[in-house]
């Protein structure tokens, strides 16, 4: 997975996509990796999506509140147990979206939204 989609993707909330994060700086997520679309369709008019990057799971992160455990399933398209990293939430151009992998459950999306809220101090 190295080049963004040549078509006009229309990712929606809850979908997991391969996204090209490079170029990145410092500790930002790098390379092409999975991320989940977080924003709701009624917000925003630009060709952007708010995403939460997904990284490989490590059991030592079980108590880290901004990392949401995601078990790999055929539904979500993840090939290994992973974590949504709510501290790395960002808005990205649709040009960075490479390929749809799958979709998360409503419960997983609620957990990710709560983790993002925690990171930004929302009630």
N, C-alpha and C positions, 0 to 999 in steps of 0.2 A: 504494500500500500504506500505509494509514494506521490501520486499526483491527485489533486482535487478533482471532483466531479466535473465533467465537461457539460453536463446538463444543468438545469436549474433545480437543485434539490429543494424540497419543502419539508424539512424536518419539523416534527411536532413534539410537544411535551411528552416525556417518557420514553422516547426513542433513543436507542444506543447507536452511535455512529462512529466510524473511523474518521478522525479529524486530524488534519495536518497542523500541528502547533508551532513548528519552526517557521520563521526564526524566533527564538526565545532568548531571554536575557536572565542571567543570575540563576535563581532557584525555580524559575517558571517551568511548568511541564514542557518537555521536549518531545520531538519526533512525532510520528503519526501514531496515535493511540486512541483507544475508545474514550468516548465521553457521552454523557446523557444530556438531552435537551431539557432545560428546566423551565424556561419561560412559558407563559400562557399565550395563546394565539392573539388575544385581544389587546396585548400590550406591545407597542413598538411598531414603527412603519418602515424602518430601514431593513435592508437585506442582511440582518444579523440574527443570531440566536444566542441566548444565555445558556452556557453549558457548564457542567461539572465534570472535570476529567476523571477518568477511572484508571486506577493503578493496581498492580498485583497485591493480593492480600498477604499480610503477615500476621499470625496470631498475636504477636506482641502489641498490635494496634487495637485489640478488642476493647480497651478502656478509653481510647481516644475518641471524644465525642464528635469531632468533625469528620471522621472517617466512617462511612456507612458500608457495612459488609454486604457484598453481593455474591451470592452463590451462582456459579456458572450453570446455565440451563440452555436448552435448545431455544427457548422463548427469547432470552436476552442476547443470545449469540456469543456470550463470553466463553472462552475456551478454558479458563481457569478461574478459581475463586478470586474475587477482586474487591476493591473498595472505591467508593465514590469519595473524592477528596473535596469536601465542601469549602475548604480554605482556599482552593485554587479556582473558584468560580470566576467565569469571565464571559464577556460578550465577544463573539467571533463572526466574521464574515461568512456568508454561505459558500464563498469560494474555497474555504478551508475544509468543507465537508466532502469526504471521499466516498464513503459507502455505508449504507444502513446495515447494521448488524442484527438488531432485534428490538425488543421493547421490555421495559421494566414493569413490575406490578404497581398498582395504586399504593399499596403499603410501602414499597421501597421508595416511591416518589415522595410520600409524606415524610419518611425518615430523612431523605436528602434535603427537602425543603426546611425541615426543622433544624438540621445541622447547619445549613446556610444561615438561617435566622440566628442561631447561636453565635456564629462567626461575626455577624454584623450588629449584634446587640439588640435584635428585635425581640419583642415580648413573646 
